[in-house]
């Protein structure tokens, strides 16, 4: 499995490190998130993040390559997660994998039953970091 390069905002990293510090660091979601934060190759200010990069609270459009099914997801903090509304926690496998992706990049999404689905990021529909809205 290859992992694409990612860009994160310093504000997201600060907030997510605070979240990690408040949780059990042996939980799989926490470990996966820390791994993503550690591998970020570019850190930018919230006013410098390209519009096609996924930040916290971004709404994205992605497609599962095997089935062609489209997903519209919003990457949120755990307290705001609601699968019925497409609000995916940063601690979910697909949540931490989406963080920092750029339009056109692919991720492997671990699915139930040991399957791995390939998701392609088609569009960042909205990005609060770019618009100056920074809900935590």
FIPAPA-237263 format. One line per field, with one value per atom (N, C-alpha, C, CB): residue number from 1; chain; atom name; x, y, z. Coordinates in pm, 1 decimal. Atoms other than C-alpha are relative to their C-alpha. Glycine has a CB too. Example, Ala and Ser with C-alpha at 12.3 -4.5 7.8 and 13.67 -1.06 7.14 Angstrom:
zavex <- (1; 1; 1; 1; 2; 2; 2; 2) .
guvo <- (A; A; A; A; A; A; A; A) .
rokol <- (N; CA; C; CB; N; CA; C; CB) .
u <- (89.0; 1230.0; 90.0; -99.2; -82.0; 1367.0; -77.0; 41.4) .
v <- (-119.0; -450.0; 120.0; 2.7; -119.0; -106.0; 109.0; 46.2) .
w <- (0.0; 780.0; 0.0; 124.6; -6.0; 714.0; 73.0; -141.5) .
This chain:
zavex <- (1; 1; 1; 1; 2; 2; 2; 2; 3; 3; 3; 3; 4; 4; 4; 4; 5; 5; 5; 5; 6; 6; 6; 6; 7; 7; 7; 7; 8; 8; 8; 8; 9; 9; 9; 9; 10; 10; 10; 10; 11; 11; 11; 11; 12; 12; 12; 12; 13; 13; 13; 13; 14; 14; 14; 14; 15; 15; 15; 15; 16; 16; 16; 16; 17; 17; 17; 17; 18; 18; 18; 18; 19; 19; 19; 19; 20; 20; 20; 20; 21; 21; 21; 21; 22; 22; 22; 22; 23; 23; 23; 23; 24; 24; 24; 24; 25; 25; 25; 25; 26; 26; 26; 26; 27; 27; 27; 27; 28; 28; 28; 28; 29; 29; 29; 29; 30; 30; 30; 30; 31; 31; 31; 31; 32; 32; 32; 32; 33; 33; 33; 33; 34; 34; 34; 34; 35; 35; 35; 35; 36; 36; 36; 36; 37; 37; 37; 37; 38; 38; 38; 38; 39; 39; 39; 39; 40; 40; 40; 40; 41; 41; 41; 41; 42; 42; 42; 42; 43; 43; 43; 43; 44; 44; 44; 44; 45; 45; 45; 45; 46; 46; 46; 46; 47; 47; 47; 47; 48; 48; 48; 48; 49; 49; 49; 49; 50; 50; 50; 50; 51; 51; 51; 51; 52; 52; 52; 52; 53; 53; 53; 53; 54; 54; 54; 54; 55; 55; 55; 55; 56; 56; 56; 56; 57; 57; 57; 57; 58; 58; 58; 58; 59; 59; 59; 59; 60; 60; 60; 60; 61; 61; 61; 61; 62; 62; 62; 62; 63; 63; 63; 63; 64; 64; 64; 64; 65; 65; 65; 65; 66; 66; 66; 66; 67; 67; 67; 67; 68; 68; 68; 68; 69; 69; 69; 69; 70; 70; 70; 70; 71; 71; 71; 71; 72; 72; 72; 72; 73; 73; 73; 73; 74; 74; 74; 74; 75; 75; 75; 75; 76; 76; 76; 76; 77; 77; 77; 77; 78; 78; 78; 78; 79; 79; 79; 79; 80; 80; 80; 80; 81; 81; 81; 81; 82; 82; 82; 82; 83; 83; 83; 83; 84; 84; 84; 84; 85; 85; 85; 85; 86; 86; 86; 86; 87; 87; 87; 87; 88; 88; 88; 88; 89; 89; 89; 89; 90; 90; 90; 90; 91; 91; 91; 91; 92; 92; 92; 92; 93; 93; 93; 93; 94; 94; 94; 94; 95; 95; 95; 95; 96; 96; 96; 96; 97; 97; 97; 97; 98; 98; 98; 98; 99; 99; 99; 99; 100; 100; 100; 100; 101; 101; 101; 101; 102; 102; 102; 102; 103; 103; 103; 103; 104; 104; 104; 104; 105; 105; 105; 105; 106; 106; 106; 106; 107; 107; 107; 107; 108; 108; 108; 108; 109; 109; 109; 109; 110; 110; 110; 110; 111; 111; 111; 111; 112; 112; 112; 112; 113; 113; 113; 113; 114; 114; 114; 114; 115; 115; 115; 115; 116; 116; 116; 116; 117; 117; 117; 117; 118; 118; 118; 118; 119; 119; 119; 119; 120; 120; 120; 120; 121; 121; 121; 121; 122; 122; 122; 122; 123; 123; 123; 123; 124; 124; 124; 124; 125; 125; 125; 125; 126; 126; 126; 126; 127; 127; 127; 127; 128; 128; 128; 128; 129; 129; 129; 129; 130; 130; 130; 130; 131; 131; 131; 131; 132; 132; 132; 132; 133; 133; 133; 133; 134; 134; 134; 134; 135; 135; 135; 135; 136; 136; 136; 136) .
guvo <- (A; A; A; A; A; A; A; A; A; A; A; A; A; A; A; A; A; A; A; A; A; A; A; A; A; A; A; A; A; A; A; A; A; A; A; A; A; A; A; A; A; A; A; A; A; A; A; A; A; A; A; A; A; A; A; A; A; A; A; A; A; A; A; A; A; A; A; A; A; A; A; A; A; A; A; A; A; A; A; A; A; A; A; A; A; A; A; A; A; A; A; A; A; A; A; A; A; A; A; A; A; A; A; A; A; A; A; A; A; A; A; A; A; A; A; A; A; A; A; A; A; A; A; A; A; A; A; A; A; A; A; A; A; A; A; A; A; A; A; A; A; A; A; A; A; A; A; A; A; A; A; A; A; A; A; A; A; A; A; A; A; A; A; A; A; A; A; A; A; A; A; A; A; A; A; A; A; A; A; A; A; A; A; A; A; A; A; A; A; A; A; A; A; A; A; A; A; A; A; A; A; A; A; A; A; A; A; A; A; A; A; A; A; A; A; A; A; A; A; A; A; A; A; A; A; A; A; A; A; A; A; A; A; A; A; A; A; A; A; A; A; A; A; A; A; A; A; A; A; A; A; A; A; A; A; A; A; A; A; A; A; A; A; A; A; A; A; A; A; A; A; A; A; A; A; A; A; A; A; A; A; A; A; A; A; A; A; A; A; A; A; A; A; A; A; A; A; A; A; A; A; A; A; A; A; A; A; A; A; A; A; A; A; A; A; A; A; A; A; A; A; A; A; A; A; A; A; A; A; A; A; A; A; A; A; A; A; A; A; A; A; A; A; A; A; A; A; A; A; A; A; A; A; A; A; A; A; A; A; A; A; A; A; A; A; A; A; A; A; A; A; A; A; A; A; A; A; A; A; A; A; A; A; A; A; A; A; A; A; A; A; A; A; A; A; A; A; A; A; A; A; A; A; A; A; A; A; A; A; A; A; A; A; A; A; A; A; A; A; A; A; A; A; A; A; A; A; A; A; A; A; A; A; A; A; A; A; A; A; A; A; A; A; A; A; A; A; A; A; A; A; A; A; A; A; A; A; A; A; A; A; A; A; A; A; A; A; A; A; A; A; A; A; A; A; A; A; A; A; A; A; A; A; A; A; A; A; A; A; A; A; A; A; A; A; A; A; A; A; A; A; A; A; A; A; A; A; A; A; A; A; A; A; A; A; A; A; A; A; A; A; A; A; A; A; A; A; A; A; A; A; A; A; A; A; A; A; A; A; A; A; A; A; A) .
rokol <- (N; CA; C; CB; N; CA; C; CB; N; CA; C; CB; N; CA; C; CB; N; CA; C; CB; N; CA; C; CB; N; CA; C; CB; N; CA; C; CB; N; CA; C; CB; N; CA; C; CB; N; CA; C; CB; N; CA; C; CB; N; CA; C; CB; N; CA; C; CB; N; CA; C; CB; N; CA; C; CB; N; CA; C; CB; N; CA; C; CB; N; CA; C; CB; N; CA; C; CB; N; CA; C; CB; N; CA; C; CB; N; CA; C; CB; N; CA; C; CB; N; CA; C; CB; N; CA; C; CB; N; CA; C; CB; N; CA; C; CB; N; CA; C; CB; N; CA; C; CB; N; CA; C; CB; N; CA; C; CB; N; CA; C; CB; N; CA; C; CB; N; CA; C; CB; N; CA; C; CB; N; CA; C; CB; N; CA; C; CB; N; CA; C; CB; N; CA; C; CB; N; CA; C; CB; N; CA; C; CB; N; CA; C; CB; N; CA; C; CB; N; CA; C; CB; N; CA; C; CB; N; CA; C; CB; N; CA; C; CB; N; CA; C; CB; N; CA; C; CB; N; CA; C; CB; N; CA; C; CB; N; CA; C; CB; N; CA; C; CB; N; CA; C; CB; N; CA; C; CB; N; CA; C; CB; N; CA; C; CB; N; CA; C; CB; N; CA; C; CB; N; CA; C; CB; N; CA; C; CB; N; CA; C; CB; N; CA; C; CB; N; CA; C; CB; N; CA; C; CB; N; CA; C; CB; N; CA; C; CB; N; CA; C; CB; N; CA; C; CB; N; CA; C; CB; N; CA; C; CB; N; CA; C; CB; N; CA; C; CB; N; CA; C; CB; N; CA; C; CB; N; CA; C; CB; N; CA; C; CB; N; CA; C; CB; N; CA; C; CB; N; CA; C; CB; N; CA; C; CB; N; CA; C; CB; N; CA; C; CB; N; CA; C; CB; N; CA; C; CB; N; CA; C; CB; N; CA; C; CB; N; CA; C; CB; N; CA; C; CB; N; CA; C; CB; N; CA; C; CB; N; CA; C; CB; N; CA; C; CB; N; CA; C; CB; N; CA; C; CB; N; CA; C; CB; N; CA; C; CB; N; CA; C; CB; N; CA; C; CB; N; CA; C; CB; N; CA; C; CB; N; CA; C; CB; N; CA; C; CB; N; CA; C; CB; N; CA; C; CB; N; CA; C; CB; N; CA; C; CB; N; CA; C; CB; N; CA; C; CB; N; CA; C; CB; N; CA; C; CB; N; CA; C; CB; N; CA; C; CB; N; CA; C; CB; N; CA; C; CB; N; CA; C; CB; N; CA; C; CB; N; CA; C; CB; N; CA; C; CB; N; CA; C; CB; N; CA; C; CB; N; CA; C; CB; N; CA; C; CB; N; CA; C; CB; N; CA; C; CB; N; CA; C; CB; N; CA; C; CB; N; CA; C; CB; N; CA; C; CB; N; CA; C; CB; N; CA; C; CB; N; CA; C; CB; N; CA; C; CB; N; CA; C; CB; N; CA; C; CB) .
u <- (85.2; 0.0; 89.0; -96.5; -74.7; 145.9; -85.0; 39.6; 71.5; 57.8; 41.1; 28.7; -31.3; 32.9; 58.5; -124.7; -51.6; 214.8; -117.6; 105.1; 111.1; -1.0; 48.4; -70.9; -21.5; -25.0; -97.1; -19.0; 84.2; -156.2; 17.7; 33.6; -14.3; -228.1; 55.7; -136.9; -55.6; -41.3; -111.5; 92.9; 112.5; -374.7; -62.7; -106.5; 54.6; -514.2; 94.6; -23.8; -96.8; -193.9; -4.4; 143.4; 7.4; -208.7; -123.5; -1.1; 124.7; -572.3; -3.2; -118.1; 2.0; -527.9; 99.0; 31.2; -93.4; -223.0; -61.4; 133.3; 72.8; -434.9; -101.6; -71.1; 97.2; -703.2; 70.1; -74.8; -76.0; -447.4; 44.8; 122.1; -46.5; -307.7; -112.0; 59.3; 112.7; -657.8; -56.3; -110.3; 54.1; -714.5; 102.6; -46.6; -86.3; -569.8; 83.6; -84.3; -84.7; -269.9; 23.2; 131.7; -8.3; -309.2; -121.7; 12.2; 117.3; -645.2; 41.7; -110.8; -39.7; -614.7; -20.7; -76.9; 25.5; -774.4; 99.7; -138.6; -98.6; -533.3; 136.1; 10.2; -127.9; -232.5; 1.6; 23.5; 7.1; -347.4; 9.8; -130.6; -5.1; -400.1; 141.1; -99.9; -136.2; -57.5; 93.6; 50.3; -81.4; 97.3; -17.6; -37.5; 25.4; -70.0; 65.6; -151.7; -61.7; 45.3; 151.5; -35.3; -145.4; 400.9; 51.5; 41.8; -49.6; 419.3; -30.0; -59.5; 29.8; 294.9; 130.2; -76.2; -122.5; 550.9; -2.5; 23.5; 10.3; 420.2; -94.2; -49.7; 83.6; 288.2; -15.0; 61.9; 25.1; 123.2; -91.1; -62.8; 95.5; -66.1; -139.6; 36.7; 137.1; -446.3; -36.1; -96.6; 26.4; -439.6; 81.2; 29.2; -85.7; -189.3; -37.5; 144.9; 33.4; -356.5; -69.9; -90.2; 66.9; -446.2; -145.9; 75.1; 143.5; -822.4; -32.9; -75.1; 27.3; -788.1; 59.9; 54.2; -56.0; -643.8; -103.3; 133.9; 96.2; -856.4; 55.2; -33.7; -32.6; -842.6; -113.7; 20.0; 109.9; -1051.6; -123.2; 40.5; 129.0; -1419.8; -20.0; -15.7; 21.5; -1373.7; -109.8; 130.6; 96.4; -1658.0; 62.0; -142.6; -68.2; -1525.5; -91.8; 126.5; 67.6; -1650.3; 106.4; -67.1; -94.2; -1474.6; -75.9; 86.0; 61.0; -1537.5; 76.3; -2.9; -60.1; -1477.7; 18.1; -89.0; -34.3; -1299.9; -61.7; 148.5; 52.4; -1425.2; -146.1; 16.6; 144.7; -1796.9; -45.0; -74.5; 39.3; -1798.1; -90.6; -68.5; 89.0; -1999.8; 65.3; -35.6; -47.2; -1965.4; -36.8; -58.6; 22.5; -1937.3; 21.0; 94.9; -17.0; -1983.9; 16.8; -123.8; -35.1; -1812.5; 51.6; 105.2; -56.9; -1725.4; 90.1; -112.0; -98.9; -1412.6; -13.8; 145.2; 31.9; -1496.1; 73.7; -150.7; -50.9; -1377.5; -96.7; 16.9; 84.2; -1511.3; -136.3; 73.1; 126.1; -1779.4; -105.1; 25.1; 93.2; -1936.9; -33.2; 56.7; 19.2; -1929.1; -145.9; 89.4; 135.1; -2259.5; -3.5; -106.5; -8.8; -2244.0; -121.8; 14.1; 120.9; -2604.9; 6.6; -122.0; -15.7; -2505.5; 130.1; -4.1; -126.8; -2175.1; 111.9; -18.1; -103.7; -1976.1; 88.5; -62.7; -92.3; -1672.9; 105.2; 67.4; -97.5; -1456.2; 142.1; -17.2; -141.8; -1088.5; 63.3; 71.2; -54.0; -1034.2; -44.7; -40.6; 38.9; -1210.6; 109.8; -139.4; -106.5; -975.2; -7.4; -5.5; 10.0; -1111.4; 22.6; -137.3; -19.8; -1103.7; 146.0; -61.8; -142.7; -735.3; 66.9; 71.3; -59.6; -658.0; -31.3; -49.5; 36.9; -841.2; 77.3; -148.7; -63.6; -665.6; 124.7; 36.2; -117.5; -419.9; 7.5; 119.5; -1.3; -506.5; -29.8; -101.1; 22.5; -511.1; -89.1; 135.8; 87.9; -772.2; 82.5; -75.4; -66.4; -676.6; 77.9; 92.2; -73.8; -496.3; -93.5; 71.4; 74.2; -605.8; 41.5; 24.4; -32.0; -625.1; -60.6; -52.9; 58.6; -686.9; -83.1; 108.8; 95.9; -991.5; -30.3; -129.7; 29.8; -1005.6; -150.1; 77.2; 144.2; -1357.1; -24.2; -65.4; 32.1; -1535.6; 31.9; -148.7; -28.5; -1440.6; 139.7; -99.8; -138.4; -1077.4; 21.8; 47.7; -16.1; -1145.7; 63.6; -136.5; -53.7; -960.9; -61.0; 156.7; 59.7; -1141.1; 93.5; -140.9; -82.3; -963.4; -90.3; 79.6; 76.1; -1103.1; 84.0; -45.3; -64.8; -1016.0; -68.0; -5.8; 53.7; -1059.3; -27.6; 98.4; 40.2; -1255.4; -8.3; -132.4; 20.9; -1327.0; -2.2; -130.9; 20.8; -1295.0; -112.8; 133.6; 119.4; -1647.1; -0.4; -125.0; -16.0; -1583.5; 114.4; -132.4; -116.4; -1284.9; -1.3; 133.7; 9.3; -1338.5; 132.7; -52.0; -130.2; -964.7; 23.5; 114.2; -22.1; -955.0; -97.0; -13.8; 99.1; -1272.0; 9.0; -135.4; -16.7; -1153.5; -87.9; -25.8; 88.0; -1398.7; 69.8; -139.2; -82.3; -1215.6; -68.6; 127.3; 66.5; -1465.7; 85.7; -133.3; -79.9; -1303.6; -89.9; 92.0) .
v <- (-118.9; 0.0; 124.3; 0.4; -124.0; 333.5; 109.3; 37.4; -109.5; 642.4; 131.0; 3.6; -125.5; 979.9; 103.0; 56.0; -108.9; 1287.7; 85.5; 85.5; -80.4; 1513.4; 136.7; -74.0; -136.4; 1881.2; 24.6; 105.7; -31.0; 1988.0; 145.7; -92.4; -134.7; 2322.7; -10.7; 76.4; -0.6; 2412.7; 1.5; 121.9; -7.4; 2493.4; -138.7; 101.5; 135.9; 2146.0; -88.4; -61.6; 83.4; 1982.5; 31.8; 21.7; -38.8; 2180.6; -58.9; 153.3; 48.6; 2091.5; -152.2; 49.9; 146.2; 1727.1; -58.1; -52.3; 47.4; 1688.4; 14.6; 77.5; -15.5; 1825.8; -112.2; 137.5; 109.2; 1570.9; -131.2; -12.9; 122.2; 1289.1; -5.2; -8.9; -6.0; 1402.9; -29.8; 137.5; 20.1; 1377.6; -142.5; 99.8; 134.4; 1018.5; -107.3; -16.4; 116.3; 671.2; -21.4; -128.5; 7.2; 657.8; -142.0; 63.1; 136.2; 281.5; -34.2; -100.3; 23.0; 314.3; 3.7; 106.1; 4.4; 221.3; 131.8; -108.0; -126.9; 548.5; 107.5; 47.8; -97.7; 754.3; -29.8; -1.9; 40.1; 557.1; 38.5; -153.4; -32.1; 599.4; 151.0; -54.3; -145.2; 974.2; 50.8; 67.5; -43.2; 1019.0; -33.9; -64.8; 39.4; 828.8; 99.0; -142.1; -97.0; 1066.4; 134.9; 18.3; -127.6; 1375.0; -6.6; 37.0; 15.8; 1239.0; -3.5; -126.3; 15.2; 1175.4; 120.1; -123.6; -118.3; 1515.6; 57.1; 107.6; -53.2; 1647.5; 151.5; -63.0; -144.9; 2004.4; 52.0; 42.0; -70.1; 2225.5; 143.9; -6.5; -135.9; 2553.8; 71.0; -0.3; -78.2; 2833.9; -22.3; 151.1; 20.8; 2812.8; 89.6; 24.2; -91.1; 3106.3; -34.3; 142.0; 38.5; 2931.5; -135.8; -2.5; 135.1; 2591.7; 6.4; -71.8; 2.3; 2515.5; -44.9; -92.6; 28.8; 2493.5; -145.7; 90.0; 139.5; 2133.9; -99.7; -28.4; 85.3; 1996.0; -15.8; 59.8; 29.1; 1828.0; 45.0; -150.9; -44.3; 2004.9; -46.3; 156.9; 30.5; 1950.6; 81.9; 30.3; -59.5; 2027.5; 25.1; 128.3; -6.6; 2002.5; -97.0; -31.4; 91.2; 1853.5; -43.9; 69.0; 54.3; 1623.9; -92.0; -75.8; 93.7; 1422.2; -100.0; 73.6; 103.8; 1090.8; -117.5; -45.9; 115.0; 774.3; -125.9; 20.2; 130.9; 411.5; -62.3; -91.4; 40.2; 279.3; -133.5; -7.8; 131.3; -81.1; 2.5; -93.5; -2.0; -2.6; 123.0; -6.4; -125.8; 349.9; 84.0; -27.1; -72.3; 461.9; 130.0; -88.1; -130.5; 829.4; 22.0; 111.9; -36.9; 957.1; 150.0; -79.0; -140.2; 1309.5; -3.6; 92.7; 14.5; 1325.1; 132.2; -110.8; -114.5; 1592.9; -54.9; 94.9; 46.1; 1538.1; 83.3; 9.9; -72.7; 1628.0; -57.6; -2.9; 48.5; 1596.7; -105.9; 117.6; 111.1; 1288.2; 42.5; -77.3; -43.7; 1485.4; 37.2; 119.1; -41.9; 1594.1; -110.8; 117.3; 109.4; 1256.1; -43.9; -119.1; 49.5; 1139.0; -64.6; 115.1; 72.5; 869.6; 26.0; -149.9; -24.2; 935.4; 131.5; -0.3; -130.0; 1291.5; 7.6; 112.2; 0.8; 1188.3; 69.9; 64.6; -65.5; 1343.6; -108.4; 90.3; 106.8; 1119.9; 49.4; -54.3; -36.3; 1132.3; -11.7; -88.7; 4.7; 1206.6; -127.4; 124.3; 122.4; 894.9; -126.2; -9.1; 114.1; 666.9; -23.5; 24.4; 26.7; 493.0; 88.6; -144.3; -83.5; 684.0; 147.0; -18.5; -138.3; 1010.2; 38.8; 22.7; -34.1; 1005.5; -15.9; -87.9; 18.6; 877.4; 116.8; -130.5; -113.1; 1171.5; 127.3; 26.6; -123.8; 1440.7; 31.1; -9.3; -45.4; 1636.0; -43.5; -46.5; 44.1; 1466.6; 115.4; -112.4; -96.9; 1664.7; -65.5; 49.3; 51.3; 1626.6; -80.7; 115.8; 88.6; 1339.5; -112.6; 79.3; 104.3; 1137.9; -113.0; 58.0; 119.7; 787.6; -40.1; -116.7; 62.0; 622.2; -139.3; 86.1; 129.8; 266.9; 12.5; -110.7; -12.6; 248.4; -139.3; 71.7; 131.2; -53.6; -14.9; -20.6; 23.6; -195.6; -122.6; -18.8; 117.9; -452.4; -129.0; 2.2; 129.3; -813.0; -10.8; -27.7; 7.0; -734.4; 49.4; -139.0; -53.6; -584.8; 138.5; 6.3; -134.9; -274.9; 63.5; -0.8; -73.4; -22.5; 113.7; 53.8; -111.5; 236.5; 119.8; -37.7; -124.2; 589.5; 103.1; 54.8; -110.1; 871.3; 129.3; -19.3; -130.9; 1229.8; 77.4; 78.4; -69.0; 1405.1; 150.6; -52.2; -143.9; 1742.6; 31.8; 46.7; -56.6; 1946.4; 100.5; 67.6; -81.3; 2089.7; 127.2; -80.8; -118.5; 2324.1; -26.9; 34.7; 11.8; 2391.7; 118.3; -5.1; -111.1; 2598.9; 71.0; -50.2; -63.7; 2663.1; 109.4; -103.5; -97.3; 2844.4; 117.2; -66.6; -105.1; 3041.4; 77.8; -58.5; -71.5; 3154.5; -49.0; 142.0; 55.9; 2938.6; -120.4; -40.8; 103.0; 2722.0; -68.8; 59.6; 68.2; 2520.5; -111.2; -56.1; 105.3; 2287.6; -102.9; 59.1) .
w <- (0.0; 0.0; 0.0; 123.3; 3.7; -103.3; 64.3; -145.8; -64.5; 93.0; -66.3; 153.4; 67.1; -78.9; 96.3; -66.2; -82.0; 44.3; 45.1; -78.0; -51.7; 259.2; 48.3; 114.4; -48.2; 353.6; 114.1; -114.4; -115.6; 694.1; 39.5; 119.0; -54.6; 852.7; 142.2; -1.3; -136.2; 1168.6; 104.5; 20.0; -93.6; 1338.7; 18.2; -50.4; -11.6; 1259.1; 81.1; -140.3; -72.5; 1385.8; 149.6; -55.6; -142.0; 1712.7; 66.3; 14.4; -57.6; 1774.1; 7.8; -81.3; 1.0; 1677.7; 100.2; -139.8; -102.8; 1900.3; 138.9; -7.7; -127.1; 2188.6; 17.0; 6.1; -4.9; 2102.9; 34.9; -135.0; -26.0; 2097.7; 145.7; -93.7; -139.6; 2434.8; 99.2; 29.8; -91.3; 2585.4; -6.3; -31.8; 20.9; 2469.9; 33.8; -144.4; -21.9; 2531.3; -126.2; 34.9; 118.8; 2298.7; -52.2; 29.8; 52.5; 2250.6; -86.8; 115.3; 84.2; 2069.7; -147.3; 28.8; 141.6; 1699.3; -73.7; -70.6; 67.8; 1582.5; 37.6; 30.8; -47.0; 1792.1; -63.2; 155.4; 61.2; 1663.7; -147.9; 16.3; 142.8; 1302.0; -23.2; -60.4; 14.2; 1348.3; 26.3; 95.6; -29.0; 1508.2; -115.8; 129.4; 115.8; 1216.9; -114.4; -46.9; 106.8; 971.3; 31.6; -20.7; -37.1; 1163.7; -17.4; 145.5; 7.9; 1176.1; -143.5; 71.2; 137.0; 803.4; -90.4; -61.0; 81.4; 685.0; -55.2; 83.3; 58.9; 441.3; -14.7; -134.4; 10.6; 431.4; 108.4; -141.1; -97.8; 713.3; -47.1; 144.8; 46.6; 617.2; 99.1; -141.8; -78.1; 785.9; -56.3; -1.2; 45.8; 765.7; -117.7; 113.6; 111.4; 522.9; -124.2; 41.7; 112.6; 293.9; -58.8; 44.0; 44.7; 249.3; -136.4; 104.7; 129.6; -112.8; 13.8; -96.7; -7.2; -176.5; -31.5; -95.2; 36.5; -303.5; 99.4; -139.1; -104.9; 23.7; 112.6; 55.3; -106.4; 293.7; 135.1; 3.2; -135.1; 630.8; 91.1; 7.0; -91.5; 942.9; -40.8; 148.3; 32.9; 878.8; -148.9; 73.9; 144.8; 501.2; -39.5; -77.2; 62.8; 300.2; -132.4; -21.7; 118.0; 28.4; -79.5; 41.6; 89.9; -266.2; -43.1; -125.2; 40.2; -321.2; -59.6; 119.8; 67.4; -519.9; 35.2; -153.2; -21.9; -432.9; -138.1; 95.2; 135.7; -739.5; -42.3; -13.1; 35.7; -725.5; -41.8; 114.9; 24.3; -717.3; -77.6; 131.4; 62.5; -858.8; 88.0; -130.3; -91.9; -554.0; 45.9; 122.4; -44.5; -464.7; 146.1; -87.7; -139.7; -107.5; 14.1; 95.8; -39.0; 24.1; 151.2; -45.4; -140.8; 363.4; 54.7; 18.9; -69.2; 615.7; 110.1; 58.2; -97.7; 826.3; 127.2; -57.6; -122.9; 1187.7; 121.1; 24.9; -128.3; 1546.2; 52.6; 103.2; -45.5; 1729.2; 55.7; 104.9; -62.3; 1919.6; -103.8; 92.0; 104.4; 1588.1; -99.3; -73.9; 95.5; 1410.7; -4.7; 36.2; 21.4; 1263.3; -138.1; 12.7; 127.0; 994.8; -88.5; 25.8; 79.1; 887.7; -76.7; 90.1; 65.8; 796.9; -79.4; 103.4; 73.4; 636.5; 74.3; -134.1; -80.7; 922.3; 59.7; 112.9; -33.7; 965.5; 99.9; -126.9; -103.1; 1277.5; -52.9; 123.9; 31.5; 1234.8; 56.3; 55.2; -58.8; 1450.5; -73.3; 144.7; 82.7; 1198.9; -104.1; -69.2; 98.3; 952.7; -124.0; -42.5; 119.4; 654.3; 35.3; -67.4; -41.7; 852.5; 4.4; 134.5; -7.6; 936.6; -135.7; 104.3; 132.4; 585.7; -93.7; -61.7; 85.5; 421.9; 34.3; 11.1; -44.3; 626.8; -82.5; 148.0; 72.7; 414.2; -144.6; 68.7; 139.7; 85.0; -93.9; -21.9; 106.1; -237.0; -106.2; -61.7; 104.3; -512.1; -99.9; -71.3; 94.6; -741.5; 67.0; -86.7; -70.4; -474.5; 41.5; 123.0; -39.6; -371.0; 140.9; -100.0; -128.9; -30.0; 2.2; 119.8; -26.7; 78.9; 125.9; 14.2; -108.3; 305.6; 53.4; -47.3; -57.0; 538.2; 23.4; 132.0; -12.0; 515.3; 87.3; -140.1; -80.7; 731.1; -76.6; 41.1; 61.1; 667.1; -58.7; -106.6; 46.5; 594.1; -141.7; 9.6; 135.3; 251.1; 6.5; -73.6; 11.8; 138.1; -124.2; -7.3; 110.2; -78.5; -38.8; 37.9; 46.3; -291.5; -24.9; -129.1; 15.6; -258.9; -73.0; 137.2; 69.7; -495.8; 41.9; -154.8; -36.2; -377.9; -128.0; 92.9; 122.3; -653.7; 16.9; -46.7; -20.1; -495.9; 147.9; -66.5; -133.1; -179.6; -19.8; 61.2; 24.1; -179.3; 83.7; 29.4; -84.3; 110.6; 96.2; 77.3; -87.5; 326.9; 95.8; -82.3; -95.4; 642.7; 22.5; 131.7; -23.9; 684.8; -101.9; -5.7; 105.8; 352.8; 11.5; -136.6; -12.7; 430.5; 130.6; -12.8; -124.8; 773.2; 113.0; -22.1; -102.6; 968.3; 63.1; -60.3; -64.1; 1222.9; 115.2; 48.4; -110.9; 1427.2; 57.3; -45.3; -66.1; 1681.2; 61.5; 107.4) .
